[in-house]
Amino acid sequence: MKYGFSFKGTHTKEFQGLTVKTASRPIKPEMRNQTFTAPFADGAVSAADKNPYGREFYEGRVFTMVMTLTAPDFPELNARLEKISVWLMGSGELIFDDSPLISWDARAVGSVDYAPERAGTRAILSAAFEVSPFGRLVWRAPDGPEISRVGIRLGDQIPIGADAEGYMKDIAEDKTERMVINNYGDAHVRPIITIRALNSDSSARIGTVTLEIPGKASMTISGGSQVKTAIADCGRHIVTDENGNVIFGRAANQVWISGGFLELPPGRSSLYVSRTAHAGSGGVSVAVDFAPAYMWSTSVNDIDWG
Protein backbone atom coordinates (compact mmCIF):
# COMPACT_ATOMS: atom_id res chain seq x y z
CA MET A 1 0.00 0.00 0.00
CA LYS A 2 1.49 3.31 -1.09
CA TYR A 3 -1.41 5.45 0.04
CA GLY A 4 -1.18 7.64 3.12
CA PHE A 5 -3.05 7.64 6.40
CA SER A 6 -4.20 10.01 9.09
CA PHE A 7 -3.47 9.63 12.79
CA LYS A 8 -4.96 11.86 15.49
CA GLY A 9 -6.47 14.03 12.76
CA THR A 10 -3.16 14.72 10.96
CA HIS A 11 -2.50 13.20 7.53
CA THR A 12 0.87 11.98 6.27
CA LYS A 13 0.63 14.40 3.33
CA GLU A 14 1.05 17.27 5.79
CA PHE A 15 4.68 16.24 6.33
CA GLN A 16 6.93 17.46 3.53
CA GLY A 17 8.97 14.74 1.81
CA LEU A 18 7.12 11.81 3.44
CA THR A 19 5.82 8.73 1.59
CA VAL A 20 4.26 5.65 3.19
CA LYS A 21 3.81 1.95 2.52
CA THR A 22 2.51 -0.96 4.56
CA ALA A 23 4.87 -3.50 6.10
CA SER A 24 2.12 -5.50 7.86
CA ARG A 25 -1.64 -5.06 8.30
CA PRO A 26 -3.35 -8.32 9.40
CA ILE A 27 -6.78 -8.57 7.76
CA LYS A 28 -8.36 -10.34 10.75
CA PRO A 29 -7.74 -10.38 14.49
CA GLU A 30 -6.51 -13.41 16.37
CA MET A 31 -9.17 -15.25 18.36
CA ARG A 32 -8.56 -15.32 22.08
CA ASN A 33 -7.68 -18.97 22.65
CA GLN A 34 -9.24 -20.48 25.76
CA THR A 35 -8.81 -24.26 25.94
CA PHE A 36 -8.51 -26.90 28.61
CA THR A 37 -7.58 -30.56 28.64
CA ALA A 38 -9.17 -33.48 30.48
CA PRO A 39 -6.96 -36.28 31.81
CA PHE A 40 -8.82 -39.04 29.96
CA ALA A 41 -9.79 -37.28 26.73
CA ASP A 42 -7.99 -36.71 23.45
CA GLY A 43 -7.02 -33.23 22.40
CA ALA A 44 -8.18 -29.99 23.96
CA VAL A 45 -11.65 -28.57 24.51
CA SER A 46 -12.30 -24.97 23.49
CA ALA A 47 -14.09 -22.69 25.91
CA ALA A 48 -13.80 -19.62 23.66
CA ASP A 49 -17.58 -19.16 23.41
CA LYS A 50 -18.48 -20.36 26.92
CA ASN A 51 -19.31 -16.94 28.35
CA PRO A 52 -22.44 -14.84 29.01
CA TYR A 53 -22.29 -13.42 25.47
CA GLY A 54 -22.04 -16.85 23.82
CA ARG A 55 -19.40 -15.87 21.29
CA GLU A 56 -15.63 -15.83 20.70
CA PHE A 57 -13.55 -12.80 21.63
CA TYR A 58 -10.55 -11.42 19.78
CA GLU A 59 -7.18 -9.83 20.47
CA GLY A 60 -6.03 -6.48 19.15
CA ARG A 61 -3.88 -6.18 16.04
CA VAL A 62 -0.59 -4.46 15.22
CA PHE A 63 -0.23 -2.49 11.99
CA THR A 64 3.35 -1.73 10.94
CA MET A 65 4.12 1.06 8.50
CA VAL A 66 7.33 1.91 6.66
CA MET A 67 7.86 5.58 5.83
CA THR A 68 10.44 7.20 3.61
CA LEU A 69 11.39 10.77 4.45
CA THR A 70 13.51 12.99 2.19
CA ALA A 71 15.05 16.43 2.76
CA PRO A 72 17.57 18.67 0.97
CA ASP A 73 20.18 18.27 3.74
CA PHE A 74 20.83 16.59 7.08
CA PRO A 75 19.73 19.50 9.36
CA GLU A 76 16.42 19.72 7.52
CA LEU A 77 16.03 15.94 7.72
CA ASN A 78 16.45 16.11 11.49
CA ALA A 79 13.91 18.92 11.74
CA ARG A 80 11.35 16.89 9.80
CA LEU A 81 12.09 13.80 11.87
CA GLU A 82 11.40 15.78 15.04
CA LYS A 83 7.91 16.74 13.83
CA ILE A 84 7.10 13.17 12.83
CA SER A 85 8.34 11.70 16.10
CA VAL A 86 6.10 14.05 18.10
CA TRP A 87 3.14 13.13 15.89
CA LEU A 88 3.74 9.40 16.36
CA MET A 89 3.09 9.50 20.10
CA GLY A 90 -0.02 8.72 22.13
CA SER A 91 -3.31 7.36 20.84
CA GLY A 92 -6.11 8.45 18.54
CA GLU A 93 -8.10 7.71 15.40
CA LEU A 94 -6.25 5.94 12.58
CA ILE A 95 -7.73 6.04 9.04
CA PHE A 96 -6.06 4.67 5.89
CA ASP A 97 -6.58 6.27 2.48
CA ASP A 98 -7.38 2.89 0.90
CA SER A 99 -10.21 2.33 3.44
CA PRO A 100 -11.53 5.82 4.21
CA LEU A 101 -14.80 4.73 5.84
CA ILE A 102 -13.13 2.69 8.59
CA SER A 103 -11.56 4.18 11.70
CA TRP A 104 -9.29 2.28 14.10
CA ASP A 105 -8.73 3.08 17.75
CA ALA A 106 -4.93 3.12 17.63
CA ARG A 107 -1.96 3.64 19.89
CA ALA A 108 1.57 4.24 18.63
CA VAL A 109 3.73 1.60 20.31
CA GLY A 110 7.45 0.96 20.55
CA SER A 111 10.19 3.21 19.26
CA VAL A 112 10.25 4.78 15.81
CA ASP A 113 13.46 3.52 14.25
CA TYR A 114 15.15 5.16 11.29
CA ALA A 115 18.25 4.71 9.18
CA PRO A 116 19.74 7.76 7.40
CA GLU A 117 20.73 7.29 3.76
CA ARG A 118 22.16 9.30 0.87
CA ALA A 119 24.44 11.50 2.97
CA GLY A 120 21.68 12.36 5.40
CA THR A 121 19.07 13.43 2.84
CA ARG A 122 16.80 10.40 3.23
CA ALA A 123 15.58 8.34 6.20
CA ILE A 124 13.62 5.06 6.34
CA LEU A 125 11.32 4.90 9.36
CA SER A 126 9.34 2.04 10.83
CA ALA A 127 6.31 2.70 13.05
CA ALA A 128 3.86 0.29 14.70
CA PHE A 129 0.27 0.92 15.79
CA GLU A 130 -1.59 -1.28 18.24
CA VAL A 131 -5.22 -1.15 17.10
CA SER A 132 -8.61 -2.41 18.21
CA PRO A 133 -9.67 -5.91 17.07
CA PHE A 134 -12.29 -4.37 14.76
CA GLY A 135 -12.50 -1.09 12.90
CA ARG A 136 -15.62 1.06 13.03
CA LEU A 137 -17.44 3.27 10.58
CA VAL A 138 -16.56 6.94 10.64
CA TRP A 139 -20.21 7.77 11.39
CA ARG A 140 -22.69 6.71 14.06
CA ALA A 141 -25.63 4.53 12.97
CA PRO A 142 -28.38 7.01 13.97
CA ASP A 143 -26.57 9.86 12.17
CA GLY A 144 -25.84 8.13 8.88
CA PRO A 145 -23.10 9.08 6.40
CA GLU A 146 -22.17 12.55 5.24
CA ILE A 147 -21.80 13.23 1.53
CA SER A 148 -18.73 15.35 2.30
CA ARG A 149 -16.85 12.39 3.84
CA VAL A 150 -13.86 11.13 1.89
CA GLY A 151 -14.82 8.01 -0.07
CA ILE A 152 -18.52 8.88 -0.48
CA ARG A 153 -19.41 9.98 -3.97
CA LEU A 154 -22.58 11.56 -5.29
CA GLY A 155 -23.40 8.44 -7.31
CA ASP A 156 -23.20 6.04 -4.37
CA GLN A 157 -26.35 4.31 -3.17
CA ILE A 158 -26.96 5.72 0.32
CA PRO A 159 -30.17 6.62 2.18
CA ILE A 160 -31.27 10.25 2.12
CA GLY A 161 -30.90 11.39 5.71
CA ALA A 162 -30.37 9.21 8.75
CA ASP A 163 -33.16 7.05 10.11
CA ALA A 164 -32.57 8.36 13.62
CA GLU A 165 -36.15 7.53 14.64
CA GLY A 166 -35.37 3.85 14.18
CA TYR A 167 -32.88 4.09 17.04
CA MET A 168 -35.20 5.97 19.43
CA LYS A 169 -38.45 5.06 21.17
CA ASP A 170 -40.77 6.60 23.74
CA ILE A 171 -41.91 4.10 26.36
CA ALA A 172 -45.02 4.80 28.45
CA GLU A 173 -45.47 3.64 32.04
CA ASP A 174 -45.65 -0.14 32.39
CA LYS A 175 -45.44 -0.69 28.63
CA THR A 176 -43.25 -2.76 26.28
CA GLU A 177 -42.22 -1.51 22.86
CA ARG A 178 -40.30 -3.20 20.04
CA MET A 179 -37.38 -1.53 18.30
CA VAL A 180 -35.73 -3.00 15.20
CA ILE A 181 -32.04 -2.19 15.39
CA ASN A 182 -29.98 -2.60 12.23
CA ASN A 183 -26.32 -3.26 13.06
CA TYR A 184 -25.15 -3.23 9.45
CA GLY A 185 -21.53 -3.98 10.34
CA ASP A 186 -20.09 -7.49 10.42
CA ALA A 187 -19.05 -7.56 14.11
CA HIS A 188 -20.77 -7.35 17.49
CA VAL A 189 -21.01 -3.87 19.01
CA ARG A 190 -21.84 -2.55 22.46
CA PRO A 191 -24.02 0.56 22.17
CA ILE A 192 -24.51 3.69 24.22
CA ILE A 193 -28.05 3.66 25.62
CA THR A 194 -29.57 6.93 26.78
CA ILE A 195 -32.73 6.89 28.92
CA ARG A 196 -34.47 10.20 29.70
CA ALA A 197 -37.66 10.92 31.61
CA LEU A 198 -40.17 12.68 29.38
CA ASN A 199 -41.80 14.68 32.17
CA SER A 200 -40.05 17.71 33.62
CA ASP A 201 -41.84 17.89 36.98
CA SER A 202 -40.57 16.56 40.31
CA SER A 203 -42.28 13.18 39.88
CA ALA A 204 -40.30 12.35 36.70
CA ARG A 205 -37.86 9.45 36.92
CA ILE A 206 -36.56 6.73 34.62
CA GLY A 207 -37.79 3.89 36.84
CA THR A 208 -36.72 0.43 35.73
CA VAL A 209 -36.03 -0.19 32.05
CA THR A 210 -35.29 -3.64 30.60
CA LEU A 211 -33.81 -4.06 27.12
CA GLU A 212 -33.89 -7.57 25.69
CA ILE A 213 -32.96 -9.31 22.46
CA PRO A 214 -34.81 -12.61 22.98
CA GLY A 215 -32.47 -15.55 23.34
CA LYS A 216 -29.35 -13.41 23.03
CA ALA A 217 -29.02 -10.54 25.49
CA SER A 218 -30.83 -8.79 28.32
CA MET A 219 -30.00 -5.70 30.38
CA THR A 220 -31.98 -3.98 33.14
CA ILE A 221 -31.28 -0.41 34.27
CA SER A 222 -32.91 0.56 37.57
CA GLY A 223 -32.80 4.19 38.64
CA GLY A 224 -33.30 5.75 42.05
CA SER A 225 -36.15 8.16 42.76
CA GLN A 226 -34.09 11.18 41.68
CA VAL A 227 -32.66 9.81 38.42
CA LYS A 228 -34.13 11.52 35.36
CA THR A 229 -31.36 10.66 32.88
CA ALA A 230 -29.03 7.66 32.62
CA ILE A 231 -26.44 7.08 29.88
CA ALA A 232 -25.14 3.51 29.79
CA ASP A 233 -21.93 3.03 27.80
CA CYS A 234 -22.00 -0.72 27.28
CA GLY A 235 -18.51 -0.80 25.79
CA ARG A 236 -16.90 0.94 28.76
CA HIS A 237 -19.19 -0.68 31.36
CA ILE A 238 -20.20 2.59 33.00
CA VAL A 239 -23.39 4.60 33.55
CA THR A 240 -23.28 8.39 33.81
CA ASP A 241 -25.60 11.36 34.09
CA GLU A 242 -25.78 14.14 31.50
CA ASN A 243 -22.68 15.77 33.00
CA GLY A 244 -20.55 12.65 32.69
CA ASN A 245 -20.62 11.78 36.40
CA VAL A 246 -20.62 8.05 37.13
CA ILE A 247 -23.86 7.15 38.94
CA PHE A 248 -23.44 3.48 39.83
CA GLY A 249 -25.01 2.57 43.18
CA ARG A 250 -28.30 2.25 45.00
CA ALA A 251 -28.78 5.77 46.31
CA ALA A 252 -31.71 7.93 45.20
CA ASN A 253 -29.55 9.67 42.59
CA GLN A 254 -27.86 6.51 41.26
CA VAL A 255 -28.62 3.50 39.07
CA TRP A 256 -27.73 -0.18 39.15
CA ILE A 257 -27.43 -2.71 36.38
CA SER A 258 -28.52 -6.34 36.25
CA GLY A 259 -28.13 -8.89 33.48
CA GLY A 260 -24.89 -7.44 32.10
CA PHE A 261 -24.29 -4.80 29.46
CA LEU A 262 -26.07 -5.06 26.12
CA GLU A 263 -24.36 -6.25 22.93
CA LEU A 264 -25.82 -6.04 19.42
CA PRO A 265 -25.07 -8.88 16.98
CA PRO A 266 -24.56 -8.18 13.27
CA GLY A 267 -27.76 -7.76 11.27
CA ARG A 268 -31.26 -6.77 12.36
CA SER A 269 -32.32 -7.42 15.93
CA SER A 270 -35.69 -7.06 17.62
CA LEU A 271 -34.99 -5.15 20.81
CA TYR A 272 -37.87 -5.21 23.29
CA VAL A 273 -37.87 -2.32 25.77
CA SER A 274 -40.02 -2.58 28.91
CA ARG A 275 -40.52 0.00 31.63
CA THR A 276 -41.94 -0.15 35.12
CA ALA A 277 -42.21 2.90 37.38
CA HIS A 278 -44.35 4.54 40.03
CA ALA A 279 -47.70 5.79 38.73
CA GLY A 280 -47.57 9.38 37.55
CA SER A 281 -43.84 9.41 36.84
CA GLY A 282 -44.46 9.67 33.11
CA GLY A 283 -42.79 7.93 30.20
CA VAL A 284 -39.17 7.79 29.08
CA SER A 285 -37.32 8.07 25.80
CA VAL A 286 -34.78 5.37 24.94
CA ALA A 287 -32.04 6.00 22.36
CA VAL A 288 -29.56 3.40 21.07
CA ASP A 289 -26.33 4.79 19.59
CA PHE A 290 -23.34 2.95 18.08
CA ALA A 291 -20.89 2.91 15.22
CA PRO A 292 -21.09 -0.33 13.16
CA ALA A 293 -17.85 -2.35 13.33
CA TYR A 294 -16.04 -4.21 10.56
CA MET A 295 -13.41 -6.93 10.26
CA TRP A 296 -11.49 -5.07 7.57
CA SER A 297 -13.23 -2.62 5.27
CA THR A 298 -16.46 -1.73 3.47
CA SER A 299 -17.93 0.71 0.95
CA VAL A 300 -21.24 2.54 1.00
CA ASN A 301 -22.56 0.34 -1.82
CA ASP A 302 -21.83 -2.85 0.16
CA ILE A 303 -23.78 -1.78 3.25
CA ASP A 304 -27.23 -3.27 3.86
CA TRP A 305 -29.06 -0.09 4.82
CA GLY A 306 -32.28 -1.92 5.62
N, C-alpha and C positions, 0 to 999 in steps of 0.2 A: 504494500500500500504506500503510494507516494503522495497521498492527500495530506492535509494538515489536520489539526484538531484544536479544540478550545479546552482550557482548563481554568476553572475559577473565573470564567467570563472573559478570559484573554486568549486570543487565537494566535497560533504559531506565526501567521503571516505578519503579525505586528512586530516581530523581531527581525531586523534587517539581516539578510544573509543566511537565514535559517531554512533548511529543507528537512523533511521528515519521512521516515519509512518505518514499517512495522517489523520488529524482530520476532514477536510472539504475541498472539491474541487468541487464546483458547475459545472455541466457538460454543462450548458448553461447560458448565461448572462440574466439579467432581462431587459425586454423591457422598454424603457423610456415611461412612461405613460403620455399622453397628452390628456385630455378629457375636455369637457365643457358640461354644462347643459343649456337647454332652459326652460323658465318659463312654457310653455304649451306643454311639451313633456315628455314622460316617459323615464326614464333611462338617461344615459350619451352618448354623441357622441364622438367617438375617432377621434383625429386629428393627430395620430401618424405618418401617412404617407402623411399628407398634407404639403409637403415641396418641394423645387425645385428638390430633388432627388427622390421623389415619393416612399419612403420606410420608414420602421420603423428604429429607432435608439436604441442603447442598452447601458446600464450602464456597468461599469467595474465590475470585480469580486474580491472576497477576498479568497485566498487559505490559510488555516491554517494548519501548520505542527507541529507535536509533535516529539521531539527529546530526546533520552535518551543518556546521556553522563556518562561514567564510567572512574575512575582513581584509582590508587593504594592508594592515600591518599588525604586529604582535600587540602593541598597546591597545589598539582598537578591538582586537580579538578578546583581550582580557576584559575590556569594558562591556562588551556584548555578553561574555560568559557570566559576568557578575549579574546582569539583569535577568538572564535565564535561570541562574541558580536560585535567585530570590523567588522567582515565579514558581519554580518547581519545589515548593515547600508547602506543607499543610495539606488540607483536604478541600474538596469542592466538587462541582459538576464537571464531568468529562464527556465531551461530545466529539465524535469523529466525523469528518467531512463525508466519508463514504456511507455513513448511517446517521443522517442529521436529525432523525426523529427520535432517536434513542439517547437517553442520558444515563450516565453511570455515576453512582456515588463512589468517588475515588479518593485515594490518599497516596501522595507521593512517598514512596518507601525507599530505604537504602540511600547510598550516596549516588551522586551523579558523576560518573567517571568520564574523563575525556583524554584524548591523545592528540597533541598538536602535530600538525603536518605542514609541509610546504613552507618551511622557514617561519612558522608561527602565523601563517595567514589562513589556516583551516584547522578546525577541530572536529573530531568525531565524538559525540556524546551518547551515552546510554542511560535511559531513565526508565524506572519501573513504577507502575501504578497498581496498588492493591484495590480491587473494585468489588462491588456487591455481586452476589451470585447471579442476579438478573438485572438487566437494564430496564428502564421505565420510559414511557412516552414523555415527551417534553410538554405535554398538556395534561390537565386533570380531566377525568371522564365527564363530570358535569359541565365543564367549560367547553369542551370540544376544541378542535384545531383552529389555528389562526392562519388565514391566507398568507399573511406576511412572513410566516415561519419559513426558514430555509428548507427546501425540499418539498414544499407544497406549491403546486402549480395551478394556474387557473383552470386547466383542463381536467384536473383530478376529480374523481368521484367521491365527494365528501358531503355530509349533510349540511343543510343551510341552517346555521345556528346550532347551539348546543341544546340537547334535550334535558335541560337541568331539572325539569319537573319530574322526569323519570327517576331521579335520585333523591326526591324529597316527598314527604307525605305528612299530612296533618292527621293526628290520631286523637279521637274524642275519648272521653272518660270511659273506661271499661269496654273498650272496643279493640278489635283486631283488624288490621288492614294488610293487604298483600302488595308488595313492591316487586317489580321484575327488574333485577339489576343485571346489566350487561357488562361483564368483565371481558372485554374483547381482546385482552392480551392472551398469552399462552402460558402464563404462570399464575400461581396463587398470589393474592394480595391481601394485605390487612388494612382495612379502610380507617378513615377518621369519621367518627359518628358524632354528630352534633344534635343534642336534644334541647329544645327550648320550650318553656311554658308559653302558651299563646295569650293567656291573660296577663294583665299588668298590675292587678290589684294585689293586696297582701295575701290573699288565699292561693295565689298561683304557685305551683310547684310541679316538678317533673314527675313525681311519684315513682312508680316502678315500671320500667319499660323492658320488655323481653323481645329480642330479635332472634329469629330462628330460621335456618335453612333446613327443612325436614330431612333427617337422616344424615346430616353432615355437620352442622354447627349450631350452637345456641349460646346466647349471651344475655344476661340480665343485669340491668343497671338500676340500682335502687338509690333514690335520693332522699336526703333528710328534709325536714319540713321547711327549710329555708332555701333549698336549692331550686333555682329557676332556670339555670343553664348548666349543662354538663357536656364536655367535649372529650370523647374517648378516642385516644390515639392507639389503635389496636397494634400497630407496628412497634411502638415504643412502650406499650404496656403501662400507660399512664392516663389519668383522667384529670382535666383541669377545668377551671371556670373561664369566663371570657377574658380575664386578664392574665391567663397563663399560670395561675396558681394551682398547684396540685391539691386536689380535694378528696383524696382517699381517706376513708374512715367512717365512723358511725355517728358522728356528731350531727347536729341539726343542719349545719352548712356543708356537709360532706356527702360523698356517695360511696357505695361499695359494689363490687362486681362479683357475680357468681356465674359459673359455667365456662369461664375462660374468655379470652378476647376473640372477636369474630374474624374469620378468614373467608374470603370469597374465592371459589374455584374458578377456573377459566370457563367462559361461556355464560349463558343466561341462568340465573338462579332466582327462584321464588323465595323472597325474604318476607316472612310473616312478622309483623310488628304488633305486639299487644301492650296495652297499658292499663294499669290499675292505679287508682288514686282516691283520695278522700273526695266525697261528693262536693261539688262546687269549686273544685280547684282548676277546672277548665281543661282544655286539650293541650297537646304538645305538637310541635313540629319535629320531624326526624329527617335529617339529611345525611346521606352517605357519600363520602368523597374519597377518591383514590386516583392514582395514576396507573393505568394498565401496565403490566410488566411483561418483558419478552426475554426469550432465551438468547437471541442474537440481534435480530433486526426486523424491520417491517417497512411497508410503504402504505400510503393512505389508500391505495387501490386494493391492498390485500386485507384491509381491516373489515370485519363483519360488523357493520354499524348497527344492525338490528332494525 
